[in-house]
Each structure stands twice: as structure tokens, then as C-alpha cells.
Amino acid sequence: MASNPTHKPQDMRTLRARLMYQSAHRGTREMDLLLGSFARAHLDQFNESQLAEYHNLLNEKDNDLYDWYAGYLPVPAEKNTAVLQLFLAHPFAAS
């Protein structure tokens, strides 16, 4: 998803809602909880560029995201964005 500076506020609300849903409905319970918690904590404050980065993060495989989060595998340089670093630093809080 390319960042589009012409997004209207309503479009941004729709995008945030879609990303929130995708965060909490991944395919593995662990990632539903991790990404759902992260999205609830951060999506409302993200700008368009950060939302685009987060959209790309959600396109990663659950296994890769979990392995990066748990520190089992290093994050590839091309995937290492500011939003991913924010996710990796996010304390897990199940709700």
C-alpha cells in the first residue's frame, strides 16, 4: 500500500478499522493477541506513512512475525521498519 497524502479523514477511519480487524483475526491465536494488543495501543496515533508500514507488516507470515517478536530469528534488513521496531518493543498484554 503506497502512502497517499490525499486520504480523507473518513478514508483514514476506514483504513484504521480494517487494519484493526486484520490485526485481531490473523490465523494463529498468538498473533491475534499480539497484533490486536499492538493495534489497540497504536493505530489511532499512526500517520499515513505509519499506517502503510503497518499494512505491509500485516502481510508478513505469522510465523515470521512471531519469531521476530520472540527473538528467535533476526529481522531482515529490508523488513526492519520503525513500525516493526515499535511492534517488537510492545509489551504483550492480553485482553
Stockholm file with secondary structure:
# STOCKHOLM 1.0

chainA/1-95         MASNPTHKPQDMRTLRARLMYQSAHRGTREMDLLLGSFARAHLDQFNESQLAEYHNLLNEKDNDLYDWYAGYLPVPAEKNTAVLQLFLAHPFAAS
#=GR chainA/1-95 SS CCCCTTCCHHHHHHHHHHHHHHHHCSSSHHHHHHHHHHHHHHGGGCCHHHHHHHHHHHTSCHHHHHHHHHTSSCCCGGGCCHHHHHHHHCCCCCC
#=GC SS_cons        CCCCTTCCHHHHHHHHHHHHHHHHCSSSHHHHHHHHHHHHHHGGGCCHHHHHHHHHHHTSCHHHHHHHHHTSSCCCGGGCCHHHHHHHHCCCCCC
//
